[in-house]
Amino acid sequence: MRTPPSRAEAVSAALAESAHVRHASFVTGERQFLLLTAFPDESALHHFVTRSSWLRDVESVDVSLVLTTLKRGGMLAPWLRD
């Protein structure tokens, strides 16, 4: 997610209130935030990226869907272990 630096605090406060946000990081580079989110369905994701109140303070949102997890909590997924 890209946001003007002057709006980062307002966006971070709004994201902290969202039940869908599992992890949020303020990062360097082209984007200011990296989020891990969870939604019950595609409709909820669509609503989050098109109708959330914090969008007025955001320049762009890039969405990537997790297809499969390879490692979690330092442990390889069971199907990747020998």
PDB file of N, CA, C and O in Angstrom:
ATOM      1  N   MET A   1       0.843  -1.150   0.000  1.00  0.00           N
ATOM      2  CA  MET A   1       0.000   0.000   0.000  1.00  0.00           C
ATOM      3  C   MET A   1       0.899   1.226   0.000  1.00  0.00           C
ATOM      4  O   MET A   1       1.890   1.282   0.728  1.00  0.00           O
ATOM      5  N   ARG A   2       0.549   2.198  -0.814  1.00  0.00           N
ATOM      6  CA  ARG A   2       1.316   3.440  -0.888  1.00  0.00           C
ATOM      7  C   ARG A   2       0.464   4.573  -0.323  1.00  0.00           C
ATOM      8  O   ARG A   2      -0.709   4.724  -0.664  1.00  0.00           O
ATOM      9  N   THR A   3       1.080   5.358   0.542  1.00  0.00           N
ATOM     10  CA  THR A   3       0.391   6.498   1.142  1.00  0.00           C
ATOM     11  C   THR A   3       1.370   7.652   1.309  1.00  0.00           C
ATOM     12  O   THR A   3       2.558   7.415   1.523  1.00  0.00           O
ATOM     13  N   PRO A   4       0.909   8.883   1.218  1.00  0.00           N
ATOM     14  CA  PRO A   4       1.818  10.003   1.495  1.00  0.00           C
ATOM     15  C   PRO A   4       2.317   9.918   2.938  1.00  0.00           C
ATOM     16  O   PRO A   4       1.548   9.558   3.830  1.00  0.00           O
ATOM     17  N   PRO A   5       3.578  10.240   3.181  1.00  0.00           N
ATOM     18  CA  PRO A   5       4.106  10.157   4.542  1.00  0.00           C
ATOM     19  C   PRO A   5       3.263  10.916   5.568  1.00  0.00           C
ATOM     20  O   PRO A   5       3.147  10.483   6.714  1.00  0.00           O
ATOM     21  N   SER A   6       2.690  12.018   5.171  1.00  0.00           N
ATOM     22  CA  SER A   6       1.884  12.807   6.109  1.00  0.00           C
ATOM     23  C   SER A   6       0.591  12.108   6.511  1.00  0.00           C
ATOM     24  O   SER A   6      -0.039  12.507   7.491  1.00  0.00           O
ATOM     25  N   ARG A   7       0.182  11.076   5.781  1.00  0.00           N
ATOM     26  CA  ARG A   7      -1.062  10.357   6.071  1.00  0.00           C
ATOM     27  C   ARG A   7      -0.808   8.976   6.675  1.00  0.00           C
ATOM     28  O   ARG A   7      -1.757   8.265   7.003  1.00  0.00           O
ATOM     29  N   ALA A   8       0.457   8.589   6.823  1.00  0.00           N
ATOM     30  CA  ALA A   8       0.795   7.244   7.305  1.00  0.00           C
ATOM     31  C   ALA A   8       0.237   6.966   8.697  1.00  0.00           C
ATOM     32  O   ALA A   8      -0.240   5.861   8.955  1.00  0.00           O
ATOM     33  N   GLU A   9       0.287   7.928   9.581  1.00  0.00           N
ATOM     34  CA  GLU A   9      -0.217   7.706  10.937  1.00  0.00           C
ATOM     35  C   GLU A   9      -1.727   7.463  10.941  1.00  0.00           C
ATOM     36  O   GLU A   9      -2.211   6.581  11.650  1.00  0.00           O
ATOM     37  N   ALA A  10      -2.467   8.235  10.158  1.00  0.00           N
ATOM     38  CA  ALA A  10      -3.920   8.047  10.082  1.00  0.00           C
ATOM     39  C   ALA A  10      -4.261   6.686   9.489  1.00  0.00           C
ATOM     40  O   ALA A  10      -5.176   6.010   9.960  1.00  0.00           O
ATOM     41  N   VAL A  11      -3.528   6.285   8.458  1.00  0.00           N
ATOM     42  CA  VAL A  11      -3.779   4.983   7.835  1.00  0.00           C
ATOM     43  C   VAL A  11      -3.444   3.859   8.806  1.00  0.00           C
ATOM     44  O   VAL A  11      -4.202   2.897   8.920  1.00  0.00           O
ATOM     45  N   SER A  12      -2.322   3.968   9.505  1.00  0.00           N
ATOM     46  CA  SER A  12      -1.956   2.894  10.437  1.00  0.00           C
ATOM     47  C   SER A  12      -2.982   2.762  11.557  1.00  0.00           C
ATOM     48  O   SER A  12      -3.276   1.646  11.986  1.00  0.00           O
ATOM     49  N   ALA A  13      -3.523   3.856  12.031  1.00  0.00           N
ATOM     50  CA  ALA A  13      -4.557   3.792  13.080  1.00  0.00           C
ATOM     51  C   ALA A  13      -5.810   3.095  12.556  1.00  0.00           C
ATOM     52  O   ALA A  13      -6.408   2.281  13.259  1.00  0.00           O
ATOM     53  N   ALA A  14      -6.205   3.410  11.333  1.00  0.00           N
ATOM     54  CA  ALA A  14      -7.393   2.779  10.750  1.00  0.00           C
ATOM     55  C   ALA A  14      -7.167   1.290  10.512  1.00  0.00           C
ATOM     56  O   ALA A  14      -8.059   0.483  10.773  1.00  0.00           O
ATOM     57  N   LEU A  15      -6.003   0.917  10.028  1.00  0.00           N
ATOM     58  CA  LEU A  15      -5.700  -0.494   9.779  1.00  0.00           C
ATOM     59  C   LEU A  15      -5.680  -1.289  11.077  1.00  0.00           C
ATOM     60  O   LEU A  15      -6.103  -2.445  11.107  1.00  0.00           O
ATOM     61  N   ALA A  16      -5.196  -0.681  12.136  1.00  0.00           N
ATOM     62  CA  ALA A  16      -5.151  -1.361  13.438  1.00  0.00           C
ATOM     63  C   ALA A  16      -6.544  -1.711  13.936  1.00  0.00           C
ATOM     64  O   ALA A  16      -6.703  -2.653  14.712  1.00  0.00           O
ATOM     65  N   GLU A  17      -7.543  -0.976  13.506  1.00  0.00           N
ATOM     66  CA  GLU A  17      -8.929  -1.217  13.926  1.00  0.00           C
ATOM     67  C   GLU A  17      -9.610  -2.326  13.123  1.00  0.00           C
ATOM     68  O   GLU A  17     -10.649  -2.837  13.541  1.00  0.00           O
ATOM     69  N   SER A  18      -9.045  -2.702  11.986  1.00  0.00           N
ATOM     70  CA  SER A  18      -9.693  -3.683  11.107  1.00  0.00           C
ATOM     71  C   SER A  18      -9.500  -5.109  11.615  1.00  0.00           C
ATOM     72  O   SER A  18      -8.378  -5.531  11.896  1.00  0.00           O
ATOM     73  N   ALA A  19     -10.592  -5.836  11.729  1.00  0.00           N
ATOM     74  CA  ALA A  19     -10.532  -7.243  12.125  1.00  0.00           C
ATOM     75  C   ALA A  19      -9.876  -8.108  11.045  1.00  0.00           C
ATOM     76  O   ALA A  19      -9.417  -9.213  11.335  1.00  0.00           O
ATOM     77  N   HIS A  20      -9.828  -7.619   9.813  1.00  0.00           N
ATOM     78  CA  HIS A  20      -9.238  -8.381   8.708  1.00  0.00           C
ATOM     79  C   HIS A  20      -7.718  -8.317   8.688  1.00  0.00           C
ATOM     80  O   HIS A  20      -7.073  -9.190   8.107  1.00  0.00           O
ATOM     81  N   VAL A  21      -7.142  -7.310   9.304  1.00  0.00           N
ATOM     82  CA  VAL A  21      -5.689  -7.143   9.293  1.00  0.00           C
ATOM     83  C   VAL A  21      -5.079  -8.006  10.387  1.00  0.00           C
ATOM     84  O   VAL A  21      -5.315  -7.785  11.575  1.00  0.00           O
ATOM     85  N   ARG A  22      -4.285  -9.002   9.965  1.00  0.00           N
ATOM     86  CA  ARG A  22      -3.622  -9.914  10.899  1.00  0.00           C
ATOM     87  C   ARG A  22      -2.239  -9.425  11.277  1.00  0.00           C
ATOM     88  O   ARG A  22      -1.779  -9.651  12.397  1.00  0.00           O
ATOM     89  N   HIS A  23      -1.572  -8.754  10.343  1.00  0.00           N
ATOM     90  CA  HIS A  23      -0.216  -8.256  10.561  1.00  0.00           C
ATOM     91  C   HIS A  23      -0.051  -7.017   9.690  1.00  0.00           C
ATOM     92  O   HIS A  23      -0.447  -7.026   8.525  1.00  0.00           O
ATOM     93  N   ALA A  24       0.519  -5.968  10.229  1.00  0.00           N
ATOM     94  CA  ALA A  24       0.780  -4.739   9.471  1.00  0.00           C
ATOM     95  C   ALA A  24       2.189  -4.265   9.778  1.00  0.00           C
ATOM     96  O   ALA A  24       2.599  -4.227  10.938  1.00  0.00           O
ATOM     97  N   SER A  25       2.929  -3.905   8.736  1.00  0.00           N
ATOM     98  CA  SER A  25       4.290  -3.395   8.898  1.00  0.00           C
ATOM     99  C   SER A  25       4.436  -2.095   8.139  1.00  0.00           C
ATOM    100  O   SER A  25       3.931  -1.959   7.025  1.00  0.00           O
ATOM    101  N   PHE A  26       5.125  -1.140   8.735  1.00  0.00           N
ATOM    102  CA  PHE A  26       5.513   0.088   8.055  1.00  0.00           C
ATOM    103  C   PHE A  26       6.870  -0.203   7.445  1.00  0.00           C
ATOM    104  O   PHE A  26       7.799  -0.553   8.173  1.00  0.00           O
ATOM    105  N   VAL A  27       7.020  -0.071   6.128  1.00  0.00           N
ATOM    106  CA  VAL A  27       8.228  -0.507   5.439  1.00  0.00           C
ATOM    107  C   VAL A  27       8.828   0.619   4.604  1.00  0.00           C
ATOM    108  O   VAL A  27       8.191   1.650   4.383  1.00  0.00           O
ATOM    109  N   THR A  28      10.047   0.412   4.147  1.00  0.00           N
ATOM    110  CA  THR A  28      10.709   1.369   3.272  1.00  0.00           C
ATOM    111  C   THR A  28      10.528   0.938   1.826  1.00  0.00           C
ATOM    112  O   THR A  28      10.147  -0.200   1.554  1.00  0.00           O
ATOM    113  N   GLY A  29      10.800   1.839   0.908  1.00  0.00           N
ATOM    114  CA  GLY A  29      10.692   1.532  -0.510  1.00  0.00           C
ATOM    115  C   GLY A  29       9.507   2.233  -1.145  1.00  0.00           C
ATOM    116  O   GLY A  29       9.034   3.256  -0.650  1.00  0.00           O
ATOM    117  N   GLU A  30       9.036   1.672  -2.243  1.00  0.00           N
ATOM    118  CA  GLU A  30       7.923   2.277  -2.984  1.00  0.00           C
ATOM    119  C   GLU A  30       6.621   2.286  -2.202  1.00  0.00           C
ATOM    120  O   GLU A  30       5.793   3.177  -2.391  1.00  0.00           O
ATOM    121  N   ARG A  31       6.435   1.334  -1.352  1.00  0.00           N
ATOM    122  CA  ARG A  31       5.213   1.226  -0.551  1.00  0.00           C
ATOM    123  C   ARG A  31       5.542   1.556   0.899  1.00  0.00           C
ATOM    124  O   ARG A  31       6.686   1.417   1.331  1.00  0.00           O
ATOM    125  N   GLN A  32       4.542   1.991   1.641  1.00  0.00           N
ATOM    126  CA  GLN A  32       4.758   2.319   3.044  1.00  0.00           C
ATOM    127  C   GLN A  32       4.226   1.245   3.999  1.00  0.00           C
ATOM    128  O   GLN A  32       4.666   1.158   5.145  1.00  0.00           O
ATOM    129  N   PHE A  33       3.284   0.430   3.526  1.00  0.00           N
ATOM    130  CA  PHE A  33       2.700  -0.600   4.387  1.00  0.00           C
ATOM    131  C   PHE A  33       2.708  -1.954   3.694  1.00  0.00           C
ATOM    132  O   PHE A  33       2.500  -2.058   2.485  1.00  0.00           O
ATOM    133  N   LEU A  34       2.950  -2.978   4.484  1.00  0.00           N
ATOM    134  CA  LEU A  34       2.824  -4.368   4.052  1.00  0.00           C
ATOM    135  C   LEU A  34       1.855  -5.014   5.030  1.00  0.00           C
ATOM    136  O   LEU A  34       2.071  -4.983   6.242  1.00  0.00           O
ATOM    137  N   LEU A  35       0.786  -5.600   4.501  1.00  0.00           N
ATOM    138  CA  LEU A  35      -0.257  -6.175   5.342  1.00  0.00           C
ATOM    139  C   LEU A  35      -0.435  -7.657   5.061  1.00  0.00           C
ATOM    140  O   LEU A  35      -0.265  -8.114   3.931  1.00  0.00           O
ATOM    141  N   LEU A  36      -0.774  -8.390   6.088  1.00  0.00           N
ATOM    142  CA  LEU A  36      -1.263  -9.757   5.963  1.00  0.00           C
ATOM    143  C   LEU A  36      -2.700  -9.697   6.449  1.00  0.00           C
ATOM    144  O   LEU A  36      -2.963  -9.320   7.591  1.00  0.00           O
ATOM    145  N   THR A  37      -3.613 -10.064   5.593  1.00  0.00           N
ATOM    146  CA  THR A  37      -5.040  -9.968   5.915  1.00  0.00           C
ATOM    147  C   THR A  37      -5.719 -11.310   5.708  1.00  0.00           C
ATOM    148  O   THR A  37      -5.165 -12.204   5.068  1.00  0.00           O
ATOM    149  N   ALA A  38      -6.905 -11.446   6.245  1.00  0.00           N
ATOM    150  CA  ALA A  38      -7.709 -12.651   6.048  1.00  0.00           C
ATOM    151  C   ALA A  38      -9.166 -12.230   5.878  1.00  0.00           C
ATOM    152  O   ALA A  38      -9.679 -11.392   6.620  1.00  0.00           O
ATOM    153  N   PHE A  39      -9.819 -12.828   4.887  1.00  0.00           N
ATOM    154  CA  PHE A  39     -11.212 -12.499   4.573  1.00  0.00           C
ATOM    155  C   PHE A  39     -12.016 -13.780   4.409  1.00  0.00           C
ATOM    156  O   PHE A  39     -11.476 -14.800   3.981  1.00  0.00           O
ATOM    157  N   PRO A  40     -13.303 -13.737   4.745  1.00  0.00           N
ATOM    158  CA  PRO A  40     -14.133 -14.930   4.605  1.00  0.00           C
ATOM    159  C   PRO A  40     -14.439 -15.269   3.149  1.00  0.00           C
ATOM    160  O   PRO A  40     -14.720 -16.422   2.820  1.00  0.00           O
ATOM    161  N   ASP A  41     -14.383 -14.256   2.276  1.00  0.00           N
ATOM    162  CA  ASP A  41     -14.679 -14.486   0.864  1.00  0.00           C
ATOM    163  C   ASP A  41     -14.166 -13.321   0.028  1.00  0.00           C
ATOM    164  O   ASP A  41     -13.703 -12.317   0.568  1.00  0.00           O
ATOM    165  N   GLU A  42     -14.249 -13.461  -1.292  1.00  0.00           N
ATOM    166  CA  GLU A  42     -13.758 -12.432  -2.206  1.00  0.00           C
ATOM    167  C   GLU A  42     -14.541 -11.129  -2.073  1.00  0.00           C
ATOM    168  O   GLU A  42     -13.982 -10.049  -2.264  1.00  0.00           O
ATOM    169  N   SER A  43     -15.806 -11.217  -1.752  1.00  0.00           N
ATOM    170  CA  SER A  43     -16.627 -10.026  -1.583  1.00  0.00           C
ATOM    171  C   SER A  43     -16.106  -9.147  -0.444  1.00  0.00           C
ATOM    172  O   SER A  43     -16.079  -7.923  -0.565  1.00  0.00           O
ATOM    173  N   ALA A  44     -15.702  -9.760   0.642  1.00  0.00           N
ATOM    174  CA  ALA A  44     -15.160  -9.018   1.774  1.00  0.00           C
ATOM    175  C   ALA A  44     -13.831  -8.358   1.410  1.00  0.00           C
ATOM    176  O   ALA A  44     -13.573  -7.220   1.804  1.00  0.00           O
ATOM    177  N   LEU A  45     -12.993  -9.068   0.663  1.00  0.00           N
ATOM    178  CA  LEU A  45     -11.733  -8.481   0.179  1.00  0.00           C
ATOM    179  C   LEU A  45     -12.029  -7.289  -0.725  1.00  0.00           C
ATOM    180  O   LEU A  45     -11.417  -6.230  -0.590  1.00  0.00           O
ATOM    181  N   HIS A  46     -12.968  -7.470  -1.641  1.00  0.00           N
ATOM    182  CA  HIS A  46     -13.344  -6.384  -2.555  1.00  0.00           C
ATOM    183  C   HIS A  46     -13.811  -5.154  -1.776  1.00  0.00           C
ATOM    184  O   HIS A  46     -13.415  -4.031  -2.089  1.00  0.00           O
ATOM    185  N   HIS A  47     -14.631  -5.361  -0.787  1.00  0.00           N
ATOM    186  CA  HIS A  47     -15.107  -4.245   0.042  1.00  0.00           C
ATOM    187  C   HIS A  47     -13.934  -3.558   0.747  1.00  0.00           C
ATOM    188  O   HIS A  47     -13.885  -2.329   0.807  1.00  0.00           O
ATOM    189  N   PHE A  48     -13.000  -4.332   1.273  1.00  0.00           N
ATOM    190  CA  PHE A  48     -11.845  -3.795   1.996  1.00  0.00           C
ATOM    191  C   PHE A  48     -11.005  -2.876   1.111  1.00  0.00           C
ATOM    192  O   PHE A  48     -10.556  -1.822   1.562  1.00  0.00           O
ATOM    193  N   VAL A  49     -10.789  -3.272  -0.150  1.00  0.00           N
ATOM    194  CA  VAL A  49      -9.915  -2.484  -1.036  1.00  0.00           C
ATOM    195  C   VAL A  49     -10.664  -1.451  -1.873  1.00  0.00           C
ATOM    196  O   VAL A  49     -10.037  -0.706  -2.626  1.00  0.00           O
ATOM    197  N   THR A  50     -11.987  -1.391  -1.758  1.00  0.00           N
ATOM    198  CA  THR A  50     -12.726  -0.392  -2.539  1.00  0.00           C
ATOM    199  C   THR A  50     -13.573   0.555  -1.700  1.00  0.00           C
ATOM    200  O   THR A  50     -13.937   1.633  -2.169  1.00  0.00           O
ATOM    201  N   ARG A  51     -13.894   0.169  -0.465  1.00  0.00           N
ATOM    202  CA  ARG A  51     -14.835   0.976   0.310  1.00  0.00           C
ATOM    203  C   ARG A  51     -14.372   1.336   1.721  1.00  0.00           C
ATOM    204  O   ARG A  51     -15.122   1.974   2.460  1.00  0.00           O
ATOM    205  N   SER A  52     -13.173   0.950   2.109  1.00  0.00           N
ATOM    206  CA  SER A  52     -12.692   1.261   3.451  1.00  0.00           C
ATOM    207  C   SER A  52     -12.476   2.768   3.606  1.00  0.00           C
ATOM    208  O   SER A  52     -12.080   3.451   2.661  1.00  0.00           O
ATOM    209  N   SER A  53     -12.741   3.267   4.800  1.00  0.00           N
ATOM    210  CA  SER A  53     -12.622   4.706   5.045  1.00  0.00           C
ATOM    211  C   SER A  53     -11.188   5.211   4.903  1.00  0.00           C
ATOM    212  O   SER A  53     -10.983   6.369   4.540  1.00  0.00           O
ATOM    213  N   TRP A  54     -10.204   4.377   5.178  1.00  0.00           N
ATOM    214  CA  TRP A  54      -8.803   4.795   5.098  1.00  0.00           C
ATOM    215  C   TRP A  54      -8.326   5.003   3.664  1.00  0.00           C
ATOM    216  O   TRP A  54      -7.257   5.577   3.455  1.00  0.00           O
ATOM    217  N   LEU A  55      -9.095   4.551   2.667  1.00  0.00           N
ATOM    218  CA  LEU A  55      -8.681   4.693   1.267  1.00  0.00           C
ATOM    219  C   LEU A  55      -8.503   6.142   0.836  1.00  0.00           C
ATOM    220  O   LEU A  55      -7.741   6.417  -0.091  1.00  0.00           O
ATOM    221  N   ARG A  56      -9.187   7.069   1.486  1.00  0.00           N
ATOM    222  CA  ARG A  56      -9.045   8.482   1.120  1.00  0.00           C
ATOM    223  C   ARG A  56      -7.618   8.979   1.377  1.00  0.00           C
ATOM    224  O   ARG A  56      -7.204   9.987   0.805  1.00  0.00           O
ATOM    225  N   ASP A  57      -6.866   8.280   2.231  1.00  0.00           N
ATOM    226  CA  ASP A  57      -5.494   8.661   2.561  1.00  0.00           C
ATOM    227  C   ASP A  57      -4.448   7.802   1.862  1.00  0.00           C
ATOM    228  O   ASP A  57      -3.261   7.904   2.174  1.00  0.00           O
ATOM    229  N   VAL A  58      -4.863   6.963   0.931  1.00  0.00           N
ATOM    230  CA  VAL A  58      -3.976   6.009   0.269  1.00  0.00           C
ATOM    231  C   VAL A  58      -3.907   6.310  -1.227  1.00  0.00           C
ATOM    232  O   VAL A  58      -4.922   6.610  -1.854  1.00  0.00           O
ATOM    233  N   GLU A  59      -2.703   6.226  -1.790  1.00  0.00           N
ATOM    234  CA  GLU A  59      -2.519   6.456  -3.225  1.00  0.00           C
ATOM    235  C   GLU A  59      -2.730   5.193  -4.054  1.00  0.00           C
ATOM    236  O   GLU A  59      -3.264   5.262  -5.161  1.00  0.00           O
ATOM    237  N   SER A  60      -2.312   4.033  -3.525  1.00  0.00           N
ATOM    238  CA  SER A  60      -2.499   2.785  -4.265  1.00  0.00           C
ATOM    239  C   SER A  60      -2.464   1.593  -3.325  1.00  0.00           C
ATOM    240  O   SER A  60      -1.847   1.628  -2.261  1.00  0.00           O
ATOM    241  N   VAL A  61      -3.147   0.534  -3.751  1.00  0.00           N
ATOM    242  CA  VAL A  61      -3.186  -0.728  -3.013  1.00  0.00           C
ATOM    243  C   VAL A  61      -2.899  -1.843  -4.011  1.00  0.00           C
ATOM    244  O   VAL A  61      -3.569  -1.949  -5.038  1.00  0.00           O
ATOM    245  N   ASP A  62      -1.914  -2.664  -3.714  1.00  0.00           N
ATOM    246  CA  ASP A  62      -1.611  -3.841  -4.527  1.00  0.00           C
ATOM    247  C   ASP A  62      -2.047  -5.064  -3.739  1.00  0.00           C
ATOM    248  O   ASP A  62      -1.747  -5.184  -2.551  1.00  0.00           O
ATOM    249  N   VAL A  63      -2.752  -5.967  -4.397  1.00  0.00           N
ATOM    250  CA  VAL A  63      -3.267  -7.162  -3.736  1.00  0.00           C
ATOM    251  C   VAL A  63      -2.645  -8.402  -4.370  1.00  0.00           C
ATOM    252  O   VAL A  63      -2.594  -8.526  -5.594  1.00  0.00           O
ATOM    253  N   SER A  64      -2.180  -9.307  -3.532  1.00  0.00           N
ATOM    254  CA  SER A  64      -1.694 -10.608  -3.977  1.00  0.00           C
ATOM    255  C   SER A  64      -2.373 -11.663  -3.115  1.00  0.00           C
ATOM    256  O   SER A  64      -2.465 -11.514  -1.896  1.00  0.00           O
ATOM    257  N   LEU A  65      -2.843 -12.718  -3.746  1.00  0.00           N
ATOM    258  CA  LEU A  65      -3.486 -13.810  -3.011  1.00  0.00           C
ATOM    259  C   LEU A  65      -2.464 -14.901  -2.722  1.00  0.00           C
ATOM    260  O   LEU A  65      -1.654 -15.243  -3.583  1.00  0.00           O
ATOM    261  N   VAL A  66      -2.502 -15.440  -1.528  1.00  0.00           N
ATOM    262  CA  VAL A  66      -1.633 -16.554  -1.162  1.00  0.00           C
ATOM    263  C   VAL A  66      -2.217 -17.820  -1.771  1.00  0.00           C
ATOM    264  O   VAL A  66      -3.364 -18.173  -1.494  1.00  0.00           O
ATOM    265  N   LEU A  67      -1.443 -18.498  -2.593  1.00  0.00           N
ATOM    266  CA  LEU A  67      -1.906 -19.726  -3.231  1.00  0.00           C
ATOM    267  C   LEU A  67      -1.632 -20.948  -2.366  1.00  0.00           C
ATOM    268  O   LEU A  67      -2.452 -21.864  -2.294  1.00  0.00           O
ATOM    269  N   THR A  68      -0.487 -20.957  -1.717  1.00  0.00           N
ATOM    270  CA  THR A  68      -0.152 -22.035  -0.790  1.00  0.00           C
ATOM    271  C   THR A  68       0.934 -21.528   0.157  1.00  0.00           C
ATOM    272  O   THR A  68       1.699 -20.630  -0.196  1.00  0.00           O
ATOM    273  N   THR A  69       1.000 -22.089   1.331  1.00  0.00           N
ATOM    274  CA  THR A  69       2.000 -21.700   2.308  1.00  0.00           C
ATOM    275  C   THR A  69       3.129 -22.723   2.284  1.00  0.00           C
ATOM    276  O   THR A  69       2.887 -23.928   2.364  1.00  0.00           O
ATOM    277  N   LEU A  70       4.357 -22.238   2.174  1.00  0.00           N
ATOM    278  CA  LEU A  70       5.513 -23.122   2.122  1.00  0.00           C
ATOM    279  C   LEU A  70       6.201 -23.259   3.479  1.00  0.00           C
ATOM    280  O   LEU A  70       6.776 -24.302   3.790  1.00  0.00           O
ATOM    281  N   LYS A  71       6.137 -22.214   4.269  1.00  0.00           N
ATOM    282  CA  LYS A  71       6.780 -22.231   5.570  1.00  0.00           C
ATOM    283  C   LYS A  71       6.003 -21.291   6.483  1.00  0.00           C
ATOM    284  O   LYS A  71       5.621 -20.193   6.079  1.00  0.00           O
ATOM    285  N   ARG A  72       5.775 -21.733   7.715  1.00  0.00           N
ATOM    286  CA  ARG A  72       5.020 -20.918   8.659  1.00  0.00           C
ATOM    287  C   ARG A  72       5.583 -21.142  10.054  1.00  0.00           C
ATOM    288  O   ARG A  72       5.770 -22.283  10.478  1.00  0.00           O
ATOM    289  N   GLY A  73       5.848 -20.070  10.756  1.00  0.00           N
ATOM    290  CA  GLY A  73       6.381 -20.179  12.109  1.00  0.00           C
ATOM    291  C   GLY A  73       7.715 -20.906  12.157  1.00  0.00           C
ATOM    292  O   GLY A  73       8.035 -21.563  13.148  1.00  0.00           O
ATOM    293  N   GLY A  74       8.494 -20.788  11.083  1.00  0.00           N
ATOM    294  CA  GLY A  74       9.800 -21.434  11.036  1.00  0.00           C
ATOM    295  C   GLY A  74       9.763 -22.893  10.632  1.00  0.00           C
ATOM    296  O   GLY A  74      10.810 -23.532  10.531  1.00  0.00           O
ATOM    297  N   MET A  75       8.568 -23.435  10.398  1.00  0.00           N
ATOM    298  CA  MET A  75       8.427 -24.850  10.050  1.00  0.00           C
ATOM    299  C   MET A  75       7.991 -24.990   8.596  1.00  0.00           C
ATOM    300  O   MET A  75       7.097 -24.283   8.132  1.00  0.00           O
ATOM    301  N   LEU A  76       8.639 -25.920   7.882  1.00  0.00           N
ATOM    302  CA  LEU A  76       8.209 -26.220   6.520  1.00  0.00           C
ATOM    303  C   LEU A  76       6.818 -26.840   6.549  1.00  0.00           C
ATOM    304  O   LEU A  76       6.453 -27.526   7.504  1.00  0.00           O
ATOM    305  N   ALA A  77       6.055 -26.596   5.504  1.00  0.00           N
ATOM    306  CA  ALA A  77       4.752 -27.238   5.356  1.00  0.00           C
ATOM    307  C   ALA A  77       4.955 -28.758   5.318  1.00  0.00           C
ATOM    308  O   ALA A  77       5.964 -29.229   4.794  1.00  0.00           O
ATOM    309  N   PRO A  78       4.012 -29.525   5.865  1.00  0.00           N
ATOM    310  CA  PRO A  78       4.181 -30.986   5.933  1.00  0.00           C
ATOM    311  C   PRO A  78       4.523 -31.633   4.595  1.00  0.00           C
ATOM    312  O   PRO A  78       5.311 -32.579   4.565  1.00  0.00           O
ATOM    313  N   TRP A  79       3.968 -31.164   3.513  1.00  0.00           N
ATOM    314  CA  TRP A  79       4.219 -31.783   2.216  1.00  0.00           C
ATOM    315  C   TRP A  79       5.596 -31.442   1.641  1.00  0.00           C
ATOM    316  O   TRP A  79       5.984 -31.991   0.610  1.00  0.00           O
ATOM    317  N   LEU A  80       6.343 -30.538   2.298  1.00  0.00           N
ATOM    318  CA  LEU A  80       7.690 -30.190   1.843  1.00  0.00           C
ATOM    319  C   LEU A  80       8.778 -30.846   2.677  1.00  0.00           C
ATOM    320  O   LEU A  80       9.959 -30.762   2.342  1.00  0.00           O
ATOM    321  N   ARG A  81       8.377 -31.505   3.772  1.00  0.00           N
ATOM    322  CA  ARG A  81       9.346 -32.176   4.633  1.00  0.00           C
ATOM    323  C   ARG A  81       9.742 -33.516   4.019  1.00  0.00           C
ATOM    324  O   ARG A  81       8.965 -34.143   3.300  1.00  0.00           O
ATOM    325  N   ASP A  82      10.955 -33.934   4.315  1.00  0.00           N
ATOM    326  CA  ASP A  82      11.435 -35.251   3.821  1.00  0.00           C
ATOM    327  C   ASP A  82      10.817 -36.372   4.590  1.00  0.00           C
ATOM    328  O   ASP A  82      11.100 -37.538   4.317  1.00  0.00           O
TER     329      ASP A  82
END
